[in-house]
Amino acid sequence: MIISVDVGGTKSKAVLYNDDGDVIKEIVVGSCHPMQNDDETIIKNIQACMLDENAPIVFGFAGYGRSQSLKDKINKLVKQACGNHHYHIIPDTEMAMYSTLLGHDGITVILGTGSVAFRKEKDQTTQIGGWGFVLGDEGSGYEIGQNVLKTFALEADGRKNKSMIFDSVIQLYNLNTPSELITKVVDHGIVQRTLIAKAARIALDHPEECLEIINASAKNAARLISSAQKDELPVVITGGLSHSQYYIDTIQSYIPHIQIKVAQYEPVYGGYIYGLICNL
């Protein structure tokens, strides 16, 4: 058996798999990430994810390996929480690759709050995109949400006729006045990426009314995929936006020569595949 833990910014999901990949037990707890919680809470959450006394644990941490200080912090907390329990730590992006490609060569495209593509060929992995919301995140939930909110601002000012976007944003963020949105999405100078990406749901739920926004981001996502696909390697999309068939179909329409598929398994499944390949 193998325990896989997908550690995100807002929550952590732990799943206990048997040798055949069937789910035996699962739990969702608060974030185990040091950028989101205090040490005591993180240790408590990690220990709650230990669903079996003997099964090895594979953790997929967001941002693991991007900076040595963050990596050291994660290593310290996991060691403190797990003690002598056998565990491995990998980046959440690597876990996503295992869940989409199942250990084979191919291209994983993650379209969530942000966006990034990974091309795996033999023992070499190349990253395309992943520059963050300031320099990149093309085709992501953040980009779609930001354009929804930009449209809202234009409509609030009277620079554009009001549409369903205006009322939808008011309701989504529980605004008393339109200007309250500013402090909702920028808190003490810090951009609330997840809150902005939340507005993407308005466009995805009303694609015909938000056709221009959807098309612009889908075109950007298609460019990201095209940059990664230079041969016949399979392309698999995962992340929150992969659940919108309309968005996937729109992306496909821009790259009809490239066949794209939606991931069959959620990212946490990648920990199970990793465990199999590494013979944990």
C-alpha positions as CSV (number, residue, x, y, z in Angstrom):
1,M,0.0,0.0,0.0
2,I,1.0,3.6,-0.6
3,I,-0.2,6.9,0.9
4,S,-0.1,9.9,-1.5
5,V,-0.5,13.4,-0.2
6,D,-1.2,16.3,-2.6
7,V,-0.2,19.5,-0.7
8,G,-1.8,22.6,-2.0
9,G,-2.1,26.2,-0.9
10,T,-5.5,25.9,0.7
11,K,-5.9,22.1,1.4
12,S,-4.0,18.8,1.5
13,K,-5.6,15.6,0.2
14,A,-4.2,12.2,1.4
15,V,-5.2,8.9,-0.2
16,L,-4.3,5.4,0.8
17,Y,-4.0,3.1,-2.2
18,N,-3.7,-0.6,-2.2
19,D,-1.3,-2.5,-4.5
20,D,-3.8,-2.4,-7.4
21,G,-4.3,1.4,-7.1
22,D,-7.7,1.2,-5.5
23,V,-8.6,3.8,-2.9
24,I,-8.8,2.3,0.6
25,K,-9.1,5.5,2.6
26,E,-8.8,9.3,2.0
27,I,-8.9,12.5,3.9
28,V,-8.8,16.2,3.2
29,V,-7.2,18.5,5.8
30,G,-5.9,22.0,5.9
31,S,-2.8,23.0,4.0
32,C,0.5,21.4,5.1
33,H,2.5,24.1,3.3
34,P,4.8,26.4,5.3
35,M,3.7,29.4,3.3
36,Q,0.1,28.9,4.4
37,N,0.2,27.6,8.0
38,D,2.2,27.8,11.2
39,D,4.6,24.9,12.1
40,E,2.3,23.4,14.7
41,T,-0.7,23.2,12.4
42,I,1.4,21.8,9.6
43,I,2.7,19.0,11.7
44,K,-0.8,18.2,13.0
45,N,-2.1,18.1,9.4
46,I,0.7,15.9,8.1
47,Q,0.2,13.4,10.9
48,A,-3.5,13.3,10.1
49,C,-2.5,12.3,6.6
50,M,-0.7,9.2,7.9
51,L,-3.6,6.8,7.0
52,D,-1.6,3.6,7.6
53,E,1.1,2.8,10.1
54,N,3.3,0.9,7.6
55,A,2.5,2.3,4.1
56,P,5.2,4.6,2.7
57,I,4.1,8.2,2.1
58,V,4.7,10.3,-1.0
59,F,4.2,14.0,-0.5
60,G,3.7,16.4,-3.5
61,F,4.5,19.9,-2.2
62,A,3.8,23.0,-4.2
63,G,7.0,24.9,-4.9
64,Y,9.3,22.1,-3.6
65,G,12.7,22.7,-5.0
66,R,12.2,26.2,-6.2
67,S,14.3,27.7,-3.4
68,Q,16.7,25.9,-1.0
69,S,15.2,27.7,2.0
70,L,11.7,26.5,1.3
71,K,12.9,23.0,0.5
72,D,14.8,22.9,3.8
73,K,11.8,24.1,5.7
74,I,9.5,21.5,4.1
75,N,12.1,18.8,4.8
76,K,12.4,19.8,8.4
77,L,8.6,19.8,9.1
78,V,7.9,16.5,7.3
79,K,10.7,14.8,9.2
80,Q,9.4,16.2,12.5
81,A,5.9,15.0,11.7
82,C,6.7,11.6,10.2
83,G,9.6,10.5,12.5
84,N,10.7,7.1,11.4
85,H,7.8,6.6,9.0
86,H,9.1,6.0,5.4
87,Y,8.4,9.0,3.2
88,H,9.4,10.7,-0.1
89,I,8.9,14.4,-1.1
90,I,8.5,15.5,-4.7
91,P,7.2,18.8,-6.3
92,D,3.4,18.8,-6.8
93,T,4.1,19.4,-10.5
94,E,6.1,16.1,-10.7
95,M,3.2,14.4,-8.9
96,A,0.9,15.8,-11.6
97,M,3.1,14.4,-14.3
98,Y,3.0,10.9,-12.8
99,S,-0.8,11.1,-12.6
100,T,-1.2,12.2,-16.2
101,L,1.5,10.3,-18.0
102,L,1.6,7.3,-15.6
103,G,5.4,7.1,-15.9
104,H,5.5,7.2,-19.8
105,D,6.8,9.9,-22.1
106,G,4.5,12.7,-23.0
107,I,3.4,16.3,-22.3
108,T,1.6,17.3,-19.1
109,V,-0.3,20.6,-19.2
110,I,-1.4,22.0,-15.9
111,L,-4.2,24.6,-16.3
112,G,-5.3,25.7,-12.8
113,T,-4.8,29.0,-11.0
114,G,-1.6,29.2,-13.0
115,S,-0.4,27.4,-16.1
116,V,2.7,25.4,-17.1
117,A,3.6,22.5,-19.4
118,F,6.1,19.7,-18.9
119,R,7.6,17.7,-21.7
120,K,9.0,14.3,-20.6
121,E,11.1,12.4,-23.0
122,K,13.1,9.5,-21.7
123,D,15.0,10.8,-18.7
124,Q,14.7,14.4,-19.6
125,T,12.0,16.8,-18.5
126,T,11.6,20.3,-20.0
127,Q,9.4,23.0,-18.6
128,I,7.5,25.4,-20.8
129,G,5.7,28.3,-19.1
130,G,5.2,28.5,-15.4
131,W,6.5,32.1,-15.2
132,G,3.8,33.2,-12.7
133,F,1.0,35.7,-12.9
134,V,3.2,38.7,-13.5
135,L,5.1,37.3,-16.5
136,G,3.0,34.4,-17.7
137,D,0.1,32.0,-16.6
138,E,-1.3,32.2,-20.1
139,G,-4.6,30.3,-20.4
140,S,-4.9,29.9,-16.7
141,G,-7.8,30.5,-14.3
142,Y,-6.0,33.6,-13.1
143,E,-5.9,35.0,-16.6
144,I,-9.5,34.3,-17.3
145,G,-10.5,35.6,-13.8
146,Q,-8.5,38.8,-14.3
147,N,-10.1,39.5,-17.6
148,V,-13.6,38.9,-16.1
149,L,-12.7,41.4,-13.3
150,K,-11.3,43.9,-15.8
151,T,-14.6,43.8,-17.7
152,F,-16.4,44.3,-14.4
153,A,-14.4,47.4,-13.8
154,L,-15.2,48.8,-17.2
155,E,-18.9,48.1,-16.7
156,A,-18.8,49.6,-13.2
157,D,-17.4,52.9,-14.6
158,G,-19.9,53.0,-17.5
159,R,-17.1,52.5,-20.0
160,K,-18.9,49.4,-21.2
161,N,-22.5,48.4,-21.1
162,K,-23.4,46.2,-18.1
163,S,-23.7,42.5,-18.7
164,M,-24.2,39.4,-16.6
165,I,-20.6,39.8,-15.5
166,F,-21.4,42.9,-13.4
167,D,-24.1,41.2,-11.3
168,S,-22.1,37.9,-11.1
169,V,-19.0,39.6,-9.7
170,I,-21.1,41.5,-7.2
171,Q,-22.6,38.3,-6.0
172,L,-19.4,36.2,-6.1
173,Y,-17.5,38.6,-3.9
174,N,-20.4,39.8,-1.9
175,L,-19.8,43.4,-2.7
176,N,-21.8,46.3,-1.3
177,T,-20.2,48.7,-3.8
178,P,-18.1,47.9,-6.9
179,S,-15.0,49.6,-5.5
180,E,-14.9,47.1,-2.7
181,L,-13.5,44.6,-5.2
182,I,-10.1,46.4,-5.0
183,T,-9.4,45.4,-1.4
184,K,-10.9,42.0,-2.0
185,V,-8.3,41.0,-4.6
186,V,-5.3,43.1,-3.4
187,D,-4.8,42.7,0.4
188,H,-2.2,45.1,1.8
189,G,-0.4,45.2,-1.5
190,I,-0.5,41.4,-2.0
191,V,-2.3,40.1,-5.1
192,Q,-4.8,37.4,-4.1
193,R,-4.3,35.1,-7.1
194,T,-6.7,32.4,-5.9
195,L,-9.5,34.9,-5.4
196,I,-8.9,36.4,-8.8
197,A,-8.9,33.0,-10.4
198,K,-12.2,32.3,-8.7
199,A,-13.9,34.7,-11.1
200,A,-12.9,32.4,-14.0
201,R,-16.0,30.3,-13.0
202,I,-18.2,33.2,-14.2
203,A,-16.8,32.9,-17.7
204,L,-16.7,29.1,-17.8
205,D,-20.4,28.9,-16.6
206,H,-21.5,31.5,-19.2
207,P,-19.2,30.9,-22.2
208,E,-21.5,32.4,-24.8
209,E,-21.7,35.7,-22.8
210,C,-18.0,35.6,-22.2
211,L,-16.9,34.3,-25.6
212,E,-14.1,36.9,-26.1
213,I,-12.6,36.2,-22.7
214,I,-12.7,32.4,-23.2
215,N,-11.3,32.5,-26.7
216,A,-8.4,34.7,-25.8
217,S,-7.3,32.4,-23.0
218,A,-7.9,29.3,-25.0
219,K,-5.8,30.6,-27.7
220,N,-3.0,31.3,-25.2
221,A,-3.3,27.8,-23.8
222,A,-3.1,26.4,-27.3
223,R,0.1,28.3,-27.9
224,L,1.6,26.9,-24.7
225,I,0.7,23.4,-25.9
226,S,2.1,24.0,-29.4
227,S,5.4,25.2,-27.9
228,A,5.7,21.9,-26.0
229,Q,4.5,19.6,-28.7
230,K,7.1,19.2,-31.4
231,D,6.3,15.6,-32.4
232,E,3.7,12.9,-31.6
233,L,4.1,12.8,-27.8
234,P,0.7,12.5,-26.1
235,V,-0.7,15.7,-24.5
236,V,-2.7,15.4,-21.3
237,I,-4.3,18.3,-19.5
238,T,-4.9,18.4,-15.8
239,G,-5.9,21.1,-13.3
240,G,-9.1,22.9,-12.4
241,L,-9.8,24.2,-15.9
242,S,-9.6,20.7,-17.4
243,H,-13.1,20.1,-15.9
244,S,-14.6,22.5,-18.4
245,Q,-15.3,20.6,-21.5
246,Y,-16.2,23.8,-23.3
247,Y,-12.8,25.3,-22.5
248,I,-11.0,22.1,-23.6
249,D,-13.0,22.0,-26.9
250,T,-12.1,25.7,-27.5
251,I,-8.4,25.0,-27.0
252,Q,-8.6,22.0,-29.3
253,S,-10.2,24.2,-32.0
254,Y,-7.0,26.3,-32.1
255,I,-4.7,23.3,-32.5
256,P,-6.7,20.7,-34.5
257,H,-3.5,19.0,-35.5
258,I,-2.6,18.1,-31.9
259,Q,-4.8,15.6,-30.1
260,I,-5.3,16.6,-26.4
261,K,-6.7,14.5,-23.7
262,V,-8.0,15.3,-20.2
263,A,-6.3,13.5,-17.3
264,Q,-8.1,10.3,-16.2
265,Y,-6.8,10.6,-12.6
266,E,-6.5,13.4,-10.1
267,P,-3.0,14.6,-9.3
268,V,-2.8,12.8,-6.0
269,Y,-2.8,9.5,-7.9
270,G,0.6,10.4,-9.1
271,G,2.0,9.6,-5.7
272,Y,0.8,6.0,-6.2
273,I,2.4,5.7,-9.6
274,Y,5.7,7.2,-8.3
275,G,5.6,4.6,-5.5
276,L,5.2,1.8,-8.0
277,I,8.0,3.0,-10.3
278,C,10.4,3.6,-7.4
279,N,9.4,0.3,-5.8
280,L,8.6,1.9,-2.4
